[in-house]
Amino acid sequence: MKRFSTLTILVLIVTVLYGLRPTEIQAAVKEYGPYASVFNFSVSDNHWATQVYKGNYPNLESFFVVDGKEYGPYSLSYFNPIVSDNGWVFPYETSDKKLMVRVSNGQEYGPYTNINIRDDHLQMAGTNWGFIRTQIDPFQQFVVINGKEYGPYNSVETLRIGEGVWAYVYQKNKDSEYRVNVNGTDYGYYKSYLDVNVYVKGTSWGLIHRSSSVSNAQEQTTFIINGKTYGPYDVDATTNNSYSQLALTEKRWGYVYKQNGVYHMIIDGNEYTTTEDVTSLQIGDELWGYRYVISGEPTINLAGERTTSFIVVNGKKYGPFTEASDFFLADTVWGVDYIKDGQLFVHYNNTDYGPYPWAGSGAASTFSASDNHWGIQYTRLDGFFVIVDGVEYGPFAGGLRMSDTVWALRTSNVNVPETNERDYIVISTDKPLPPVDTNARPDDSVNYWGVEENSNTQHRAITNTQLYNTIKGKIILKVEDVGKAYYVHPTTKRAHYLGRPDDAFAVMREQGVGITNANLAKIPVGLNNLTGPDSDGDGLPDLFEDAIGTSKNNPDSDGDGYDDKTELGGNYNPSGSGKLNLDNNFSGAQKGKIFLQVERNGEAWYVNPADGKKYFLGRPADAFQVMRNLGLGISNNNFDKL
């Protein structure tokens, strides 16, 4: 079992030496435990939570662990806590079998009596939370949204919660038609809940309505996205909804339907067609994609032979992948796990990882990923293992969950009897884990990265999504407040105060993630804000030349008659022949990020969203120059709206 008494730097050394993690680093890893049992995790960029049992069998108590803090004990019942970027919620059962719901704002809701709640019905996004509850006698179902109850209904089939919208499918009476309720407004009447499915993401929502089958094998499918209707389309009949798919983000949407043997994909209003069997349509802010199996072939045929799948991302085909299992697409990256020569592989961000030993056909594997991390849970002949960013945990590990900046898993010490406490929580974040606030009241809502800004060294949460989307990844300057500068993180919705040069240098490095030299070289370099000693007088400071691998004692490192700075300015290789191997697509996906060179000395670089170039943050003075010269002015009025 992997233990974490050593410093994170050891993880970085292993990463660099063995190439385990090419683009990201673990800034903080922490272990909690032991516990008798650790159940499913919920993670977001700002919070994490799980339910645990403490004690030795049969003397157990139930607790919820949220951001490292324990709440309890509670009655021994199994409920999943749920977190979002803005808070957390968990239900618990009292000793007299009444249900209570506790929210991170310190409030509790209930008691609810003579009911049960399916754990998969509890959801949270932003500050919105909700669940479906079932009353047993008489049988009725209700929807609870932010503490307000809707119902009673004869049946509630689906509930979806977003940051700015919520929706559910319900049947008012036993013989009545089904309806979809979105933020309190009904959309449509449907014969069966099997004919309708509802989707929510952020502030966007959509639904698919499929008409009942008719004898001539013809159906109709209608899509409604944010209240606008698309269709109806005459579609090929099927016994399930696989021919009709919908996916959306806050910015984008897309859907698929099959007509006369041809799949039609509508992505942001643009149509694409194919005769291949489209499955797993997914959409991110910058990518869209799907998986397909060669026409007429199942994933594994009746003879047990593995067949091939292909992945299409933004119209480009990748593969073949043998026995591809889980296809995942985030905002800027995608990945899939597959089998080759009896071994397990992961394809993530255009790189293959593996092989990993595998228990063989029929053994379970589950792949998951985000924009910054990837992981896979799989079965080996010697146990259950989890691999995160190339690092292995086992031989008894599982429960992996991840967001863009946080991942969590469970490990067990197999040398301890099962009846004793032997389970551990392993948490990793892309930022240092804060110390537990032992003075906080149990109902305090403590932000995972710290309290709101009240001094020059703290950070500010951003709740205005519209403004955030215009400034994410940028450095903003409060021009009406002595030019105070903030770095707006491109994924966490937080603005980090930069303060003095030393503060700016420390904060910008703290927000950095690891990158290999090969990937860093794909990003063009900015030469306008360089400072520091320049031994060879070529216009490139010594620390800068150390970082890029040129000679600080020779202005023309490759001896071709052109000094290093001139070659860099023209996108030529100053250490060899030809042009630099730049990748505009890769560079564009990194805008606003801060990178650390894990294969050198941890030098920091900032990718400016305005021009897509990387800027060197070698010393406090460099960070201050970048902050001042690349900063975007913002008024106090707009800053206060964040």
C-alpha positions as CSV (number, residue, x, y, z in Angstrom):
1,M,0.0,0.0,0.0
2,K,1.3,3.5,-0.9
3,R,2.0,5.6,2.2
4,F,2.7,9.4,2.2
5,S,4.9,10.3,5.1
6,T,7.5,11.6,2.6
7,L,7.5,15.0,1.0
8,T,5.9,15.7,-2.3
9,I,9.3,16.4,-3.8
10,L,10.0,12.6,-3.8
11,V,7.0,12.2,-6.1
12,L,8.4,14.8,-8.4
13,I,11.8,13.1,-8.5
14,V,10.2,9.7,-9.4
15,T,8.1,11.5,-12.0
16,V,11.1,13.1,-13.7
17,L,13.3,10.0,-13.6
18,Y,10.7,7.5,-14.9
19,G,8.6,9.7,-17.1
20,L,5.4,8.8,-15.1
21,R,3.6,12.1,-15.5
22,P,4.4,14.3,-18.5
23,T,2.4,17.4,-18.0
24,E,1.3,17.8,-14.4
25,I,2.8,17.6,-10.9
26,Q,1.4,16.7,-7.5
27,A,1.8,19.8,-5.4
28,A,0.3,18.2,-2.3
29,V,-0.6,14.6,-1.3
30,K,-2.1,13.8,2.1
31,E,-3.4,10.6,3.7
32,Y,-6.2,10.4,6.3
33,G,-7.0,7.3,8.4
34,P,-7.1,4.5,9.2
35,Y,-10.8,3.9,9.0
36,A,-12.8,0.7,9.1
37,S,-14.4,1.5,5.8
38,V,-14.1,4.4,3.2
39,F,-16.9,4.7,0.8
40,N,-17.4,6.7,-2.4
41,F,-15.8,10.1,-2.9
42,S,-17.1,13.3,-4.3
43,V,-14.6,15.9,-5.5
44,S,-14.6,19.3,-7.1
45,D,-11.8,21.9,-7.7
46,N,-12.5,23.4,-4.2
47,H,-13.9,20.5,-2.0
48,W,-13.7,16.8,-1.4
49,A,-15.8,14.5,0.8
50,T,-16.6,10.9,1.6
51,Q,-18.4,8.8,4.2
52,V,-16.3,6.6,6.6
53,Y,-16.9,4.1,9.3
54,K,-14.7,4.3,12.4
55,G,-14.0,1.6,15.0
56,N,-13.5,-2.2,14.9
57,Y,-16.3,-4.5,13.8
58,P,-19.0,-4.8,15.1
59,N,-18.5,-1.5,17.1
60,L,-18.7,1.0,14.3
61,E,-19.7,4.7,14.0
62,S,-20.5,6.6,10.8
63,F,-18.8,10.0,10.0
64,F,-18.6,12.3,7.0
65,V,-15.1,13.6,6.1
66,V,-15.3,17.0,4.3
67,D,-12.0,18.7,3.3
68,G,-10.2,16.7,6.0
69,K,-12.7,17.6,8.7
70,E,-14.9,14.9,10.4
71,Y,-18.6,15.4,11.0
72,G,-20.4,12.9,13.3
73,P,-20.9,10.3,14.6
74,Y,-24.2,9.4,12.9
75,S,-26.3,6.3,12.6
76,L,-24.8,3.5,10.5
77,S,-26.5,4.2,7.1
78,Y,-25.0,4.5,3.7
79,F,-25.3,7.9,2.0
80,N,-22.9,9.7,-0.4
81,P,-21.9,13.3,0.4
82,I,-21.8,15.6,-2.6
83,V,-19.5,18.6,-3.2
84,S,-19.4,21.4,-5.8
85,D,-16.9,24.2,-6.3
86,N,-19.0,26.3,-4.0
87,G,-20.1,24.0,-1.2
88,W,-21.1,20.5,0.0
89,V,-24.1,18.6,1.3
90,F,-24.7,15.3,2.9
91,P,-27.8,13.4,4.2
92,Y,-27.7,11.4,7.4
93,E,-30.1,9.3,9.4
94,T,-30.8,10.0,13.1
95,S,-31.0,7.2,15.7
96,D,-34.8,7.2,15.4
97,K,-34.6,6.7,11.6
98,K,-35.4,10.3,10.5
99,L,-33.5,11.8,7.6
100,M,-31.7,15.1,7.9
101,V,-29.8,17.0,5.3
102,R,-26.8,19.2,6.2
103,V,-25.4,21.9,3.9
104,S,-22.1,23.7,4.0
105,N,-23.8,27.1,4.8
106,G,-24.5,25.7,8.3
107,Q,-28.2,24.9,7.8
108,E,-29.9,21.6,8.3
109,Y,-33.2,20.5,6.6
110,G,-35.6,17.9,8.0
111,P,-36.6,15.8,9.7
112,Y,-38.2,13.7,7.0
113,T,-40.0,10.7,8.4
114,N,-41.2,7.3,7.0
115,I,-39.1,7.8,3.8
116,N,-35.9,6.7,2.1
117,I,-33.5,8.4,-0.3
118,R,-31.6,6.7,-3.1
119,D,-28.0,7.9,-2.8
120,D,-27.7,8.5,-6.6
121,H,-30.5,11.0,-6.4
122,L,-28.6,13.6,-4.2
123,Q,-26.9,16.2,-6.4
124,M,-25.1,19.5,-6.1
125,A,-23.8,22.1,-8.5
126,G,-22.7,25.6,-7.5
127,T,-24.8,26.5,-4.5
128,N,-27.8,24.5,-5.8
129,W,-28.5,21.1,-4.3
130,G,-31.4,18.7,-4.4
131,F,-32.6,15.1,-4.1
132,I,-35.6,12.8,-4.8
133,R,-37.2,11.4,-1.6
134,T,-39.7,8.6,-1.5
135,Q,-42.4,8.3,1.1
136,I,-43.2,4.7,1.8
137,D,-46.8,4.7,3.3
138,P,-48.6,6.0,1.3
139,F,-46.2,5.7,-1.6
140,Q,-45.4,9.2,-2.9
141,Q,-42.3,10.9,-4.3
142,F,-41.1,14.4,-3.8
143,V,-38.3,16.6,-5.2
144,V,-36.4,18.8,-2.7
145,I,-34.5,21.7,-4.2
146,N,-32.4,24.0,-1.9
147,G,-34.7,22.9,0.9
148,K,-37.9,23.6,-0.9
149,E,-40.1,20.6,-1.6
150,Y,-42.1,19.9,-4.8
151,G,-44.8,17.3,-5.0
152,P,-46.3,14.9,-4.1
153,Y,-45.9,13.0,-7.4
154,N,-46.8,9.4,-8.3
155,S,-43.3,9.1,-9.8
156,V,-40.1,11.1,-10.2
157,E,-37.8,9.4,-12.7
158,T,-34.9,11.8,-13.3
159,L,-33.4,14.8,-11.5
160,R,-30.5,17.0,-12.8
161,I,-28.9,19.9,-10.9
162,G,-26.8,22.6,-12.5
163,E,-25.2,25.8,-11.2
164,G,-28.0,27.9,-12.6
165,V,-30.7,25.5,-13.6
166,W,-32.4,22.3,-12.3
167,A,-34.8,19.9,-14.0
168,Y,-36.7,16.7,-13.4
169,V,-39.1,14.3,-15.1
170,Y,-42.3,13.4,-13.1
171,Q,-45.7,11.9,-13.3
172,K,-48.4,13.7,-11.3
173,N,-50.9,10.9,-11.1
174,K,-50.8,7.2,-11.8
175,D,-52.5,7.4,-15.2
176,S,-51.3,10.9,-16.3
177,E,-48.6,11.7,-18.8
178,Y,-45.0,12.6,-17.9
179,R,-43.8,16.1,-17.7
180,V,-40.4,17.8,-17.6
181,N,-40.0,20.6,-15.0
182,V,-37.2,23.2,-15.5
183,N,-36.7,25.7,-12.8
184,G,-40.4,25.4,-11.9
185,T,-41.8,25.5,-15.5
186,D,-43.2,22.5,-17.3
187,Y,-42.1,21.6,-20.8
188,G,-44.2,19.1,-22.7
189,Y,-46.3,16.1,-21.9
190,Y,-45.0,12.6,-22.7
191,K,-46.6,9.1,-22.8
192,S,-43.7,7.4,-21.0
193,Y,-40.6,8.5,-19.2
194,L,-38.7,6.1,-21.4
195,D,-39.5,8.6,-24.3
196,V,-37.8,11.6,-22.6
197,N,-34.4,12.3,-21.0
198,V,-33.2,15.6,-19.5
199,Y,-29.7,17.0,-19.3
200,V,-28.3,19.9,-17.3
201,K,-24.8,21.5,-17.3
202,G,-24.1,24.8,-15.5
203,T,-26.8,27.2,-16.7
204,S,-27.7,25.2,-19.8
205,W,-30.4,22.4,-20.1
206,G,-31.7,20.2,-22.8
207,L,-34.0,17.2,-23.3
208,I,-34.7,14.5,-25.9
209,H,-38.2,13.4,-26.7
210,R,-38.6,10.2,-28.7
211,S,-42.0,9.3,-30.0
212,S,-43.6,5.9,-29.4
213,S,-42.6,3.2,-31.8
214,V,-44.9,2.5,-34.8
215,S,-45.4,-0.6,-36.9
216,N,-43.5,0.7,-39.9
217,A,-40.3,1.0,-37.8
218,Q,-40.3,4.8,-38.0
219,E,-40.0,7.2,-35.0
220,Q,-39.7,10.9,-34.4
221,T,-37.1,12.6,-32.1
222,T,-37.3,16.2,-30.9
223,F,-34.5,18.0,-29.1
224,I,-35.1,21.0,-26.8
225,I,-32.0,23.0,-25.8
226,N,-32.4,26.0,-23.5
227,G,-36.1,26.3,-24.4
228,K,-35.5,26.2,-28.2
229,T,-36.9,23.2,-30.2
230,Y,-34.9,21.3,-32.9
231,G,-36.9,18.8,-35.0
232,P,-38.9,16.7,-34.9
233,Y,-36.7,14.4,-37.0
234,D,-37.9,11.1,-38.6
235,V,-35.4,8.6,-37.2
236,D,-34.7,4.9,-37.4
237,A,-36.5,2.9,-34.8
238,T,-34.6,1.3,-31.9
239,T,-35.5,-0.4,-28.6
240,N,-33.4,2.1,-26.7
241,N,-32.2,5.7,-26.9
242,S,-28.8,4.9,-28.3
243,Y,-29.6,6.4,-31.7
244,S,-30.5,9.7,-30.2
245,Q,-27.9,11.5,-28.0
246,L,-27.5,15.0,-26.6
247,A,-24.5,16.6,-24.9
248,L,-23.9,20.2,-23.7
249,T,-21.7,22.6,-21.7
250,E,-22.5,26.1,-20.6
251,K,-21.1,27.3,-24.0
252,R,-21.8,24.6,-26.5
253,W,-24.3,21.9,-27.4
254,G,-24.7,19.0,-29.8
255,Y,-27.0,16.1,-30.6
256,V,-27.1,13.0,-32.7
257,Y,-30.0,11.2,-34.5
258,K,-30.0,8.3,-37.0
259,Q,-32.0,8.5,-40.2
260,N,-32.1,5.9,-43.0
261,G,-28.9,4.3,-41.7
262,V,-27.0,7.6,-41.5
263,Y,-26.0,9.3,-38.2
264,H,-26.5,13.1,-38.2
265,M,-24.5,15.1,-35.7
266,I,-25.4,18.7,-35.0
267,I,-22.6,20.5,-33.2
268,D,-23.3,24.2,-32.4
269,G,-25.6,24.3,-35.4
270,N,-23.1,22.6,-37.8
271,E,-24.0,19.2,-39.3
272,Y,-21.7,16.2,-39.7
273,T,-22.8,12.8,-41.0
274,T,-21.4,9.3,-40.9
275,T,-22.6,5.7,-41.5
276,E,-20.5,4.4,-38.6
277,D,-22.3,3.5,-35.3
278,V,-21.8,6.7,-33.2
279,T,-21.7,6.2,-29.4
280,S,-20.6,8.3,-26.5
281,L,-21.1,11.8,-28.0
282,Q,-19.3,14.2,-25.7
283,I,-18.7,18.0,-25.8
284,G,-16.2,20.2,-24.0
285,D,-15.6,23.9,-24.2
286,E,-13.0,23.4,-27.0
287,L,-13.4,19.8,-28.1
288,W,-16.2,17.5,-29.2
289,G,-16.0,13.8,-30.0
290,Y,-17.5,10.3,-30.1
291,R,-16.5,6.7,-30.3
292,Y,-17.6,4.2,-32.9
293,V,-17.1,0.5,-33.5
294,I,-16.6,-0.8,-37.1
295,S,-20.1,-1.3,-38.5
296,G,-21.7,-4.6,-37.7
297,E,-19.2,-5.5,-35.0
298,P,-20.0,-5.6,-31.3
299,T,-17.3,-4.5,-28.8
300,I,-16.6,-8.2,-28.1
301,N,-18.2,-10.6,-30.5
302,L,-19.8,-14.0,-29.6
303,A,-16.6,-15.8,-30.2
304,G,-14.9,-13.7,-27.5
305,E,-12.6,-12.0,-30.0
306,R,-11.8,-8.4,-29.3
307,T,-12.9,-5.9,-32.0
308,T,-11.7,-2.4,-32.7
309,S,-13.0,1.1,-31.9
310,F,-12.1,4.5,-33.3
311,I,-12.3,7.9,-31.6
312,V,-13.2,11.0,-33.5
313,V,-12.3,14.4,-31.9
314,N,-13.2,17.7,-33.7
315,G,-13.6,15.7,-36.9
316,K,-10.2,13.9,-36.7
317,K,-10.1,10.1,-36.4
318,Y,-7.8,8.3,-34.0
319,G,-7.2,4.6,-33.6
320,P,-7.8,1.8,-33.9
321,F,-8.1,1.0,-30.2
322,T,-8.6,-2.7,-29.4
323,E,-11.4,-3.4,-26.9
324,A,-11.6,0.3,-26.0
325,S,-13.5,0.6,-22.7
326,D,-14.1,4.1,-21.4
327,F,-13.9,7.2,-23.7
328,F,-13.6,10.5,-21.9
329,L,-13.5,14.0,-23.2
330,A,-12.9,17.1,-21.1
331,D,-12.7,20.8,-22.2
332,T,-9.2,20.6,-23.7
333,V,-8.1,16.9,-23.6
334,W,-9.5,13.4,-24.3
335,G,-8.5,9.9,-23.4
336,V,-9.5,6.2,-23.7
337,D,-8.2,2.9,-22.2
338,Y,-7.7,-0.1,-24.5
339,I,-6.1,-3.6,-24.6
340,K,-3.1,-4.4,-26.8
341,D,-1.4,-7.8,-26.8
342,G,-3.2,-8.7,-23.6
343,Q,-1.9,-5.6,-21.7
344,L,-3.8,-2.5,-20.6
345,F,-2.9,0.9,-22.1
346,V,-4.2,4.5,-21.6
347,H,-4.2,7.0,-24.4
348,Y,-4.4,10.5,-22.9
349,N,-3.6,13.9,-24.4
350,N,-2.2,12.3,-27.5
351,T,0.2,10.2,-25.5
352,D,0.1,6.4,-24.8
353,Y,0.8,5.1,-21.2
354,G,1.5,1.5,-20.4
355,P,1.6,-1.4,-20.7
356,Y,0.0,-2.3,-17.3
357,P,-0.5,-6.0,-16.3
358,W,-4.1,-7.0,-16.5
359,A,-6.1,-10.0,-15.2
360,G,-7.4,-10.8,-18.7
361,S,-10.8,-10.9,-20.5
362,G,-13.7,-10.1,-18.2
363,A,-11.5,-8.3,-15.6
364,A,-12.9,-4.8,-14.7
365,S,-11.2,-1.5,-15.6
366,T,-12.6,2.0,-15.3
367,F,-10.9,5.0,-16.9
368,S,-11.5,8.6,-15.8
369,A,-9.8,11.9,-16.7
370,S,-10.0,15.7,-16.4
371,D,-8.2,18.5,-18.1
372,N,-5.2,18.0,-15.8
373,H,-5.3,14.4,-14.6
374,W,-6.0,10.9,-15.7
375,G,-6.5,7.7,-13.8
376,I,-7.6,4.1,-14.2
377,Q,-8.8,1.5,-11.8
378,Y,-8.2,-2.1,-12.9
379,T,-7.9,-5.7,-11.7
380,R,-4.7,-7.6,-11.7
381,L,-4.0,-11.2,-10.7
382,D,-2.3,-9.9,-7.5
383,G,-5.0,-7.4,-6.5
384,F,-6.9,-4.2,-7.3
385,F,-4.9,-1.2,-8.4
386,V,-5.3,2.4,-9.3
387,I,-2.9,4.4,-11.6
388,V,-3.1,8.2,-11.4
389,D,-1.0,10.2,-13.8
390,G,1.3,7.2,-14.2
391,V,1.8,6.5,-10.5
392,E,0.5,3.2,-9.2
393,Y,-1.5,2.6,-5.9
394,G,-2.3,-0.9,-4.6
395,P,-2.5,-3.8,-4.1
396,F,-6.0,-3.0,-2.7
397,A,-7.1,0.4,-4.0
398,G,-10.2,1.9,-5.6
399,G,-12.8,4.6,-5.4
400,L,-11.0,7.0,-7.7
401,R,-12.6,10.4,-8.3
402,M,-11.0,13.4,-9.9
403,S,-11.6,17.0,-10.9
404,D,-9.3,19.4,-12.8
405,T,-7.2,20.1,-9.6
406,V,-8.2,17.4,-7.1
407,W,-8.2,13.6,-7.1
408,A,-9.1,11.1,-4.3
409,L,-8.9,7.4,-3.8
410,R,-9.0,4.7,-1.2
411,T,-6.2,2.3,-0.2
412,S,-6.2,-0.5,2.3
413,N,-3.4,-2.0,4.4
414,V,-3.8,-5.7,3.6
415,N,-1.6,-6.6,6.6
416,V,-4.4,-5.5,9.0
417,P,-7.4,-7.8,9.6
418,E,-10.5,-6.9,7.7
419,T,-12.4,-6.5,11.1
420,N,-10.0,-3.6,12.1
421,E,-9.4,-0.1,10.8
422,R,-7.3,-0.5,7.7
423,D,-8.7,1.8,5.0
424,Y,-7.1,5.2,4.1
425,I,-8.2,8.3,2.2
426,V,-5.5,9.6,-0.2
427,I,-6.1,13.1,-1.4
428,S,-4.0,15.0,-4.0
429,T,-4.4,18.6,-5.0
430,D,-2.6,20.9,-7.5
431,K,-2.1,23.3,-4.6
432,P,-0.8,23.0,-1.1
433,L,-3.4,21.5,1.3
434,P,-4.3,24.0,4.0
435,P,-4.0,23.0,7.7
436,V,-7.2,21.9,9.3
437,D,-8.9,24.8,11.2
438,T,-9.5,23.2,14.6
439,N,-11.2,26.4,15.8
440,A,-13.8,26.4,13.1
441,R,-17.4,25.8,14.2
442,P,-19.0,22.6,12.8
443,D,-21.4,24.6,10.7
444,D,-18.7,26.9,9.2
445,S,-18.5,26.9,5.4
446,V,-14.7,26.9,5.0
447,N,-13.5,27.3,1.4
448,Y,-11.0,24.6,0.5
449,W,-8.3,27.0,-0.6
450,G,-8.8,29.4,2.4
451,V,-11.0,32.3,3.4
452,E,-12.1,35.2,1.3
453,E,-9.7,38.1,0.6
454,N,-9.2,40.3,3.7
455,S,-5.5,41.0,3.3
456,N,-2.9,41.3,0.6
457,T,-1.8,37.6,0.9
458,Q,-5.2,35.9,0.4
459,H,-7.3,35.0,-2.5
460,R,-10.7,35.9,-3.9
461,A,-13.4,33.5,-5.1
462,I,-15.2,34.5,-8.4
463,T,-18.9,33.8,-8.8
464,N,-19.7,35.9,-11.8
465,T,-19.2,33.3,-14.6
466,Q,-19.7,35.8,-17.5
467,L,-17.0,38.1,-16.2
468,Y,-14.7,35.2,-15.3
469,N,-14.9,33.8,-18.9
470,T,-13.5,37.1,-20.2
471,I,-10.6,37.3,-17.8
472,K,-9.7,33.7,-16.9
473,G,-5.9,33.1,-17.1
474,K,-5.2,36.8,-17.3
475,I,-3.4,39.2,-14.9
476,I,-5.8,42.0,-14.0
477,L,-4.8,45.4,-12.5
478,K,-7.1,47.5,-10.4
479,V,-6.3,50.8,-12.1
480,E,-8.5,52.7,-9.6
481,D,-6.8,51.1,-6.6
482,V,-3.0,51.8,-6.9
483,G,-2.7,49.1,-9.6
484,K,-3.2,46.1,-7.3
485,A,-2.6,43.0,-9.4
486,Y,-4.3,39.6,-9.4
487,Y,-3.7,36.4,-11.3
488,V,-7.1,34.9,-12.4
489,H,-6.6,31.1,-12.5
490,P,-7.9,29.6,-15.8
491,T,-9.8,26.7,-14.2
492,T,-10.5,27.3,-10.4
493,K,-12.5,30.5,-10.6
494,R,-10.1,32.2,-8.1
495,A,-8.2,35.5,-8.3
496,H,-4.8,35.4,-6.5
497,Y,-3.4,38.7,-5.2
498,L,0.1,39.3,-6.4
499,G,1.3,42.1,-4.1
500,R,5.0,42.9,-4.1
501,P,7.5,41.3,-6.5
502,D,8.4,38.6,-4.0
503,D,4.6,37.9,-3.4
504,A,3.9,37.8,-7.2
505,F,6.8,35.4,-7.7
506,A,5.7,33.1,-4.9
507,V,2.0,33.1,-5.9
508,M,2.6,32.6,-9.6
509,R,4.9,29.6,-8.9
510,E,2.4,28.2,-6.4
511,Q,-0.3,28.1,-9.1
512,G,2.0,26.3,-11.5
513,V,1.8,22.8,-12.8
514,G,4.5,20.6,-14.2
515,I,5.4,20.3,-17.8
516,T,8.1,18.4,-19.8
517,N,10.7,20.2,-21.8
518,A,9.3,18.6,-25.0
519,N,5.8,20.0,-24.4
520,L,7.2,23.4,-23.2
521,A,9.1,23.7,-26.5
522,K,5.8,23.5,-28.4
523,I,4.8,27.0,-27.1
524,P,6.4,30.1,-28.7
525,V,8.4,32.3,-26.4
526,G,7.8,35.9,-25.5
527,L,11.0,38.1,-25.4
528,N,9.6,41.4,-24.3
529,N,9.9,41.2,-20.5
530,L,13.3,39.7,-19.8
531,T,15.5,41.0,-16.9
532,G,18.6,39.9,-15.1
533,P,22.4,39.4,-15.8
534,D,23.3,38.5,-19.4
535,S,26.9,37.2,-19.5
536,D,27.2,36.8,-23.3
537,G,25.3,40.0,-24.2
538,D,22.9,38.3,-26.6
539,G,19.8,39.9,-25.0
540,L,18.9,36.7,-23.1
541,P,19.4,36.7,-19.3
542,D,21.5,33.8,-17.9
543,L,18.7,32.2,-16.0
544,F,16.5,32.3,-19.1
545,E,19.3,30.5,-21.2
546,D,19.7,27.9,-18.5
547,A,15.9,27.2,-18.7
548,I,15.9,26.9,-22.5
549,G,19.2,25.0,-22.8
550,T,21.3,27.5,-24.7
551,S,24.7,28.7,-23.7
552,K,24.8,31.7,-21.4
553,N,28.5,32.2,-22.3
554,N,28.1,32.1,-26.1
555,P,25.7,34.5,-27.9
556,D,25.4,32.1,-30.9
557,S,25.0,28.7,-29.2
558,D,24.8,26.7,-32.5
559,G,27.4,28.7,-34.3
560,D,25.3,29.4,-37.4
561,G,26.0,33.1,-37.5
562,Y,22.8,34.3,-35.8
563,D,22.6,35.1,-32.1
564,D,20.3,33.2,-29.9
565,K,17.7,36.0,-29.4
566,T,17.4,36.7,-33.1
567,E,16.8,33.0,-33.8
568,L,14.2,32.7,-31.1
569,G,12.5,35.9,-32.4
570,G,12.1,34.2,-35.8
571,N,11.0,30.9,-34.3
572,Y,14.3,29.2,-35.2
573,N,16.1,26.7,-33.1
574,P,19.0,28.5,-31.3
575,S,20.6,25.2,-30.4
576,G,20.5,23.5,-33.7
577,S,19.2,23.7,-37.3
578,G,15.8,24.5,-38.6
579,K,12.6,25.9,-37.1
580,L,11.3,25.3,-33.6
581,N,8.8,22.5,-33.3
582,L,5.9,24.8,-32.3
583,D,2.3,23.5,-32.0
584,N,-0.3,26.2,-32.2
585,N,-3.2,23.9,-31.2
586,F,-1.3,22.8,-28.1
587,S,-0.2,26.3,-27.3
588,G,-3.8,27.6,-27.6
589,A,-5.0,25.0,-25.1
590,Q,-2.5,26.2,-22.5
591,K,-3.4,29.9,-22.4
592,G,-3.5,31.4,-19.0
593,K,-1.6,28.5,-17.3
594,I,1.6,28.7,-15.3
595,F,4.1,25.8,-16.0
596,L,7.0,24.5,-14.0
597,Q,9.9,22.7,-15.7
598,V,10.0,19.5,-13.8
599,E,12.9,18.2,-16.0
600,R,15.2,21.1,-15.1
601,N,15.1,23.1,-11.9
602,G,11.4,24.0,-11.7
603,E,11.7,27.2,-13.7
604,A,8.3,28.9,-14.1
605,W,6.6,30.2,-17.3
606,Y,3.4,32.0,-17.8
607,V,1.4,31.5,-21.1
608,N,-0.2,34.9,-21.9
609,P,-3.8,34.5,-23.2
610,A,-3.4,37.5,-25.4
611,D,-0.7,36.1,-27.7
612,G,-0.3,32.5,-26.7
613,K,3.4,33.0,-25.9
614,K,5.2,31.7,-22.8
615,Y,6.9,34.3,-20.5
616,F,9.8,33.5,-18.2
617,L,9.3,33.9,-14.4
618,G,12.8,33.3,-13.4
619,R,13.1,35.8,-10.5
620,P,10.7,38.0,-8.5
621,A,11.7,40.9,-10.8
622,D,10.7,38.8,-13.9
623,A,7.3,38.0,-12.4
624,F,6.8,41.6,-11.5
625,Q,7.7,42.7,-15.1
626,V,5.2,40.2,-16.6
627,M,2.6,41.3,-14.1
628,R,3.0,45.0,-15.0
629,N,3.5,44.7,-18.7
630,L,0.9,42.0,-19.5
631,G,-1.7,43.0,-17.0
632,L,-5.3,44.0,-18.1
633,G,-6.8,47.0,-16.4
634,I,-10.1,46.6,-14.5
635,S,-12.3,49.1,-12.8
636,N,-13.3,48.8,-9.1
637,N,-16.9,48.4,-10.2
638,N,-16.2,45.4,-12.4
639,F,-13.8,43.9,-9.9
640,D,-16.5,44.1,-7.2
641,K,-18.9,42.2,-9.6
642,L,-16.5,39.2,-9.7
